[in-house]
Amino acid sequence: MSGGGVMFRTVPFSPKVKRRAGKLAASAVGLGMLAETSREFFANDTIGYYRSDPDRLLTVLAIAAAAGAATFVHGRLSSSVRQRLRTIANGTAALAVTVITGWMAFGFASFAGLTSSYGWTAETRYAWLCMTIALVLGSVGAVALWHRFLRSMRTPATGSP
């Protein structure tokens, strides 16, 4: 190849082709989820589980009805109220993840004394690794949620949702 040009060019797809590909991918994922759900439904004797205690089914139906009502009401709210609810939800999630991560850090610190008592075995190394990963992921999640909360605090309450 001479001239140092690009060997392969990307061909831009038309919006129609992109929509079809998206619909095809969503259909494949939905079909897979439906197949897995039906397999689990029959493999775990779900009907027998709910038949043994009908209160369980009523609990599930009550949760579904409450979620449907909440979704309906949320759709009817104005954009400014939805923005306030979004800000409250982001702040609550950020606070919850921060508290849980702090609790994990406390457990991590108390595990350090336990490790020194029992020695540095393969199990303690694995536990240290798992707790470090959980602490790092929790911290990153908390920072991301606080960033999202602060960004939603600065967003004006008017405009599209």
Buried (B, 14 or more C-beta within 10 A) or exposed (E): EEEEEEEEEEEEEEEEEEEEEEEEEEEEEEEEEEEEEEEEEEEEEEEEEBEEEEEEEEEEEEEEEEEEEEEEEEEEEEEEEBBBEBBEEBBEBBBEBBEBBBEBBEEBEEBEEEBEEEEEEEEBEEBBEEBEEBBEEBBEBBBEBBEBBEEBEEEEBEEEE
